[in-house]
Amino acid sequence: MYLAVKGAEQKNPQHRESLAQAAMLTPTSGFFFTSPFRSLSTQGCFAKIAQPAVDGEDLQGQFQQTIQQAFAQARAAGIKSPILCGALPFDTRQPSALFIPEKTQWFKREAFMAGMEPDAGVLPEIVHQVELPEQQQFIQMVTEAVQATAGEQLDKVVLSRLLEIETREPIDCQALMACIIAQNPNSFHFHVPLEQGSLVGASPELLLRKSGNQFHSNPLAGSAPRENDPLRDRQASQRLLASNKDRYEHQIVTEGMHQVLAKRCSHLHIPASPELLSTTTLWHLSTPIDGEVADPAENALSLACLLHPTPALCGTPTLTARDLIKQLEPFDRGLFGGIVGWCDSEGNGEWVVTIRCGTVNANQVRLFAGAGIVKDSSPQSEWLETGTKLSTILRAFGLNQG
């Protein structure tokens, strides 16, 4: 095991029970997801769902019907409270990576984090890494995107890059998860089993959480690197908060979300100005959104599909931005830039955006990072920003990006 419980001397019986449950968790046994609200770990697979979610926001559409049929089959097979979990790709026309597990264990993240200790073992040595695209091509991509946003057809587009890594020996995914969690304690941690390998990460961004008829979202757009010196770090956060370029990028996101959510809500509150949210490496502009659905039949995934991909992951207008991404990026994003999470048969659930993440398959690792491009973007700054984001996962391998 790479996660061990400490503090056995705790006297509170409930706390000891929570720690004992945390000790039994295996983050790589199936789907694993931590949140400050509800966290879960699964075992087994009752049914896989590869149906594309292109019509996922339509409660009467093929995707939603497929999910409801799978829930009904699970209940008929004796799974009393089935859940659906996994990931959707950036392009929802592609197959989904969802499944209904045989068993689900819910736990409290604070108890899990309090009882977690990374193993002292060393992850395999990295023997080769390739940037895709390389710096000059990425800068050219951003330059073309900035030119596109100068016209009337496009307000924003999100461009990304990959880091492909080869290690000397196969990676122990559980050791990697322990490192990712330790390095990013306040993020949404996830492990998604795939046909080949796993999708792992620590996302800072909540796309959609739904409980009953209430829902919440917390889009992030506009970021700046953290500083080691407290004074310089505070100055960096205030510069971000005052940045016209970053506030414009963020406003595009919140306005886009308002446009799609308003027609499905009886109540919707989106603050007029963003606030600051920090991770271990970055400051972000953040806007907490809350609302109430007009139709009780709405579920967490129908709302998530309504929002996905947001301007924070794709751009706006969505179709124009998606077409430009396909034209400029020299790879298929797949699950990168998609969403990961869960929902139950009652419509509750939580979905986060698939960023600060990577795929792991034996000794092959692929990491992903993106940046929002608007008319005032600097190509060199966007290269540095994506490098900072990649460093979040790189540090899980004991490396810093040069």
C-alpha positions in Angstrom: 0.0 0.0 0.0 1.1 3.5 -0.7 -1.4 5.2 1.5 -1.1 4.5 5.2 -3.1 5.8 8.2 -1.3 7.8 10.9 -2.6 9.0 14.3 -3.8 5.8 15.7 -3.8 7.5 19.1 -6.9 9.5 18.2 -9.5 9.1 21.0 -12.6 10.1 19.1 -14.3 6.8 18.1 -16.0 8.3 15.1 -12.7 9.8 14.0 -11.0 6.4 14.5 -13.7 4.8 12.4 -13.2 7.3 9.6 -9.5 6.8 9.6 -10.0 3.0 9.6 -12.2 3.4 6.5 -9.6 5.6 4.9 -7.0 3.0 5.5 -9.0 0.5 3.5 -9.3 2.7 0.4 -7.4 1.7 -2.7 -7.4 4.7 -5.1 -6.6 2.6 -8.1 -9.0 -0.4 -7.6 -11.5 1.3 -9.9 -13.0 4.8 -10.2 -11.7 7.1 -7.4 -12.9 10.7 -6.9 -12.3 13.1 -4.0 -14.3 16.3 -3.3 -14.8 18.4 -0.3 -18.5 17.4 -0.6 -18.7 13.7 -1.4 -15.9 11.3 -2.3 -16.1 7.8 -3.6 -14.1 4.7 -4.5 -15.5 1.8 -6.6 -14.9 -1.8 -7.3 -16.0 -3.9 -10.3 -17.9 -3.0 -13.4 -21.6 -3.9 -13.9 -22.0 -2.2 -17.3 -19.9 0.0 -19.6 -21.4 3.0 -21.5 -19.6 4.1 -24.6 -22.6 6.0 -26.1 -21.4 9.4 -27.2 -22.8 12.3 -25.1 -23.3 14.6 -28.1 -27.0 15.0 -27.1 -26.4 14.6 -23.4 -28.2 17.7 -22.4 -31.5 16.4 -23.9 -33.4 14.6 -21.2 -35.2 12.6 -24.0 -32.1 12.0 -26.1 -30.3 8.8 -26.9 -27.5 9.4 -24.3 -29.9 10.0 -21.4 -32.1 7.1 -22.4 -29.0 4.8 -22.5 -28.1 5.9 -18.9 -31.6 5.4 -17.6 -31.8 1.9 -19.1 -28.5 1.0 -17.5 -29.6 2.2 -14.1 -32.8 0.1 -14.4 -30.8 -3.0 -15.4 -28.5 -2.4 -12.4 -31.4 -2.1 -9.9 -32.9 -5.3 -11.4 -29.6 -7.0 -10.8 -29.6 -6.1 -7.1 -27.6 -2.9 -7.1 -29.8 -0.8 -4.8 -28.3 2.6 -5.4 -26.4 2.5 -8.7 -24.2 5.3 -9.8 -22.6 6.2 -13.1 -19.0 7.3 -13.1 -16.1 7.9 -15.4 -15.2 10.5 -18.1 -16.5 12.2 -21.2 -14.1 13.3 -23.9 -13.5 16.9 -25.0 -15.4 16.2 -28.2 -18.7 14.6 -27.1 -19.1 13.1 -30.6 -16.4 10.6 -29.5 -17.2 7.5 -27.3 -17.7 8.0 -23.6 -15.7 6.3 -20.9 -18.4 5.7 -18.4 -19.5 2.7 -16.3 -21.8 1.5 -13.5 -19.6 -0.1 -10.8 -20.7 -3.2 -8.8 -19.8 -1.6 -5.5 -19.3 1.9 -4.3 -17.7 3.2 -1.1 -18.4 6.7 0.0 -16.0 8.5 2.3 -15.1 11.9 3.7 -12.1 13.5 2.1 -10.9 15.3 5.2 -10.6 11.9 7.0 -8.9 10.4 4.1 -6.4 13.3 3.8 -5.8 13.2 7.5 -4.9 9.6 7.4 -2.8 9.7 4.2 1.0 9.3 4.1 2.8 9.0 0.7 5.0 5.9 0.5 8.7 6.5 0.8 9.4 4.5 -2.4 10.8 6.2 -5.5 8.9 6.4 -8.8 10.7 5.2 -11.9 13.3 7.3 -13.6 12.1 9.3 -16.6 14.3 8.4 -19.6 12.7 10.4 -22.4 10.2 13.3 -22.8 8.8 15.1 -25.8 6.8 18.3 -26.0 3.9 18.3 -28.5 4.0 20.7 -30.1 7.4 22.2 -29.5 7.8 25.8 -28.4 8.0 27.5 -31.8 5.0 25.6 -33.2 2.9 26.4 -30.1 3.8 30.1 -30.3 2.8 30.1 -34.0 -0.5 28.4 -33.0 -1.2 31.1 -30.4 -0.2 33.8 -32.9 -2.8 32.5 -35.4 -5.4 32.2 -32.6 -4.8 35.8 -31.5 -5.3 36.9 -35.1 -8.6 34.9 -35.3 -9.9 36.6 -32.1 -9.2 40.0 -33.6 -12.1 39.5 -36.0 -15.8 39.2 -35.3 -16.1 35.4 -35.7 -14.3 34.4 -32.5 -13.9 35.8 -29.0 -11.8 33.2 -27.3 -10.1 29.8 -28.1 -8.3 27.5 -25.7 -5.2 25.9 -27.1 -3.3 23.1 -25.3 -0.1 21.1 -25.5 1.1 17.7 -24.3 4.1 16.3 -22.6 4.9 12.7 -23.5 7.0 10.8 -21.0 8.7 7.4 -21.0 10.0 5.9 -17.8 12.6 3.2 -17.4 10.2 0.9 -15.6 6.3 0.6 -15.5 4.7 3.2 -13.2 3.0 2.0 -10.1 -0.2 4.0 -10.5 -1.1 3.9 -6.8 2.3 5.4 -5.9 1.6 8.1 -8.5 -1.8 8.8 -7.1 -0.4 9.2 -3.7 2.1 11.8 -5.0 -0.5 13.7 -6.9 -2.8 13.9 -3.9 0.0 15.0 -1.6 1.2 17.7 -4.0 -2.4 19.0 -4.6 -4.3 18.5 -1.4 -7.2 20.9 -2.2 -8.0 19.8 -5.7 -10.5 17.2 -7.0 -8.5 14.0 -7.3 -9.5 11.3 -9.7 -8.5 8.0 -11.1 -10.4 6.6 -14.1 -9.7 3.0 -15.3 -9.5 2.9 -19.1 -9.3 0.1 -21.7 -5.6 0.7 -21.7 -4.1 2.3 -18.6 -5.7 5.0 -16.5 -6.6 8.7 -16.5 -5.3 10.4 -13.3 -5.3 14.0 -12.1 -6.0 16.8 -9.7 -8.5 19.2 -11.2 -9.0 22.6 -9.5 -12.2 23.3 -11.4 -15.8 22.3 -10.6 -18.0 22.2 -13.7 -21.3 21.1 -12.0 -22.5 19.8 -8.7 -26.2 19.0 -8.2 -28.0 18.0 -5.0 -31.7 17.8 -5.3 -32.9 20.8 -7.4 -29.9 22.9 -6.4 -26.7 23.1 -8.4 -23.3 24.8 -8.2 -20.5 25.6 -10.6 -17.1 27.3 -10.2 -15.5 28.2 -13.5 -11.9 29.3 -13.6 -10.4 31.5 -16.4 -7.4 33.7 -16.2 -4.4 32.6 -14.2 -1.0 33.7 -12.9 2.0 31.7 -11.4 2.4 31.6 -7.6 5.5 33.2 -6.1 7.6 31.7 -3.2 7.9 35.1 -1.5 4.7 36.0 0.3 4.8 39.6 -0.7 5.5 38.9 -4.3 2.8 36.2 -4.3 0.2 38.6 -3.0 1.3 41.2 -5.6 0.9 38.6 -8.3 -2.6 37.8 -7.2 -3.6 41.5 -7.2 -2.1 42.0 -10.6 -4.3 39.1 -11.9 -7.4 40.5 -10.2 -6.7 43.9 -11.9 -5.7 42.5 -15.4 -8.0 43.7 -18.1 -7.0 40.8 -20.4 -7.7 38.1 -17.7 -10.9 39.7 -16.6 -12.1 39.8 -20.2 -11.2 36.2 -20.7 -13.1 35.3 -17.5 -16.1 37.4 -18.4 -16.5 35.5 -21.7 -16.8 32.3 -19.7 -19.3 33.5 -17.1 -21.5 35.2 -19.8 -21.4 32.0 -21.9 -22.5 29.9 -18.9 -25.3 32.3 -18.1 -26.6 32.1 -21.6 -26.9 28.3 -21.5 -28.0 27.9 -17.9 -30.7 30.6 -17.7 -33.2 28.8 -19.9 -33.1 25.7 -17.6 -33.3 27.5 -14.2 -35.9 28.9 -12.0 -33.1 30.7 -10.1 -29.6 31.6 -11.2 -27.0 33.7 -9.4 -23.7 34.7 -11.1 -21.6 37.3 -9.2 -20.7 40.4 -11.3 -17.0 40.2 -10.4 -14.6 37.3 -10.1 -12.7 36.4 -6.9 -9.3 34.7 -6.4 -8.7 31.0 -6.0 -5.2 29.5 -5.5 -3.6 26.1 -6.1 -0.1 25.1 -5.2 1.2 26.6 -8.4 -1.3 29.1 -9.8 -3.7 31.9 -8.9 -7.0 31.7 -10.8 -9.9 34.1 -11.4 -12.9 32.2 -10.0 -16.7 32.8 -10.0 -18.9 30.7 -7.7 -22.3 30.1 -9.4 -25.4 28.7 -7.9 -28.9 28.0 -9.1 -32.1 25.9 -9.0 -33.3 23.8 -11.9 -36.8 24.5 -13.4 -37.4 20.9 -14.3 -37.0 18.3 -11.4 -36.1 15.7 -14.1 -32.8 17.4 -14.7 -29.8 15.4 -13.5 -26.1 16.3 -12.8 -25.0 14.9 -16.2 -27.7 16.6 -18.3 -26.6 20.0 -16.8 -22.9 19.1 -17.2 -23.4 18.2 -20.8 -25.3 21.5 -21.3 -22.2 23.3 -20.1 -19.5 21.1 -21.7 -17.3 22.3 -23.2 -17.4 25.7 -21.5 -15.5 28.7 -22.9 -12.9 27.9 -20.2 -12.0 24.6 -22.0 -12.9 25.3 -25.6 -13.7 29.0 -26.4 -16.6 30.9 -27.7 -18.5 30.6 -30.0 -18.1 26.9 -29.1 -18.4 25.4 -32.6 -16.0 28.0 -34.2 -13.5 27.6 -31.4 -13.7 23.8 -31.6 -13.1 23.9 -35.4 -10.0 26.1 -34.9 -8.7 23.8 -32.1 -9.0 20.8 -34.5 -7.2 22.8 -37.2 -4.3 24.1 -35.0 -3.6 21.4 -32.4 -1.4 18.5 -33.8 -3.1 15.8 -31.7 -6.6 14.5 -30.7 -7.4 15.6 -27.1 -9.4 12.5 -26.4 -10.4 12.7 -22.7 -8.2 15.7 -22.0 -10.3 18.8 -21.7 -13.3 16.7 -21.1 -15.1 16.1 -17.8 -14.8 13.5 -15.1 -17.2 12.6 -12.2 -20.3 10.7 -11.2 -24.0 10.9 -10.9 -26.6 8.7 -9.2 -30.0 7.5 -10.4 -31.7 10.3 -8.4 -30.0 13.0 -10.5 -27.4 14.0 -7.9 -23.7 14.2 -8.8 -20.5 16.1 -9.4 -18.4 16.7 -12.5 -15.1 18.5 -12.8 -13.1 19.5 -15.9 -10.4 17.2 -16.9 -7.3 19.4 -16.5 -4.1 19.1 -14.5 -4.1 15.5 -15.6 -2.5 12.7 -17.5 -2.9 9.2 -18.9 -0.7 6.4 -17.6 -0.1 3.1 -19.4 2.8 0.9 -18.2 5.8 3.2 -18.7 4.1 5.7 -21.0 2.7 8.9 -19.6 0.9 11.7 -21.4 0.3 15.1 -19.7 -2.1 17.9 -20.8 -2.3 21.6 -20.2 -4.2 24.4 -21.9 -4.5 28.2 -21.9 -7.3 30.6 -23.0 -6.3 32.8 -26.0 -8.0 36.2 -26.5 -7.1 39.2 -28.6 -4.6 40.6 -26.0 -2.8 37.2 -25.4 1.0 37.0 -25.5 2.2 33.8 -27.2 5.3 33.6 -25.0 3.2 34.1 -21.8 0.8 31.4 -22.9 3.8 29.0 -23.4 5.0 29.8 -19.9 1.5 29.4 -18.4 1.0 26.0 -19.9 4.4 25.0 -18.6 3.5 26.0 -15.1 0.3 23.9 -15.3 2.3 20.9 -16.6 4.7 21.3 -13.7 1.8 20.4 -11.3 1.8 16.8 -12.5 5.5 16.7 -13.3 6.3 17.2 -9.7 4.6 13.9 -9.0 7.5 12.4 -10.9 10.1 14.3 -8.8 10.9 16.7 -11.6 10.7 20.4 -12.3 10.1 21.6 -15.9 13.0 23.4 -17.4 
